[in-house]
């Protein structure tokens, strides 16, 4: 699960470098959802 979070954040950073901020913002939100879900599973 943590690998997926890293992959999503890496894609978001790449999009920001390409000035595709809207798509990057969507990926950052998706990454946060994945991180929250993973944190809830561990507890």
Buried (B, 14 or more C-beta within 10 A) or exposed (E): EEEEBEEBBEBBEEBBEEEBEEEBEEBBEBBEEBBEEEEEEEE
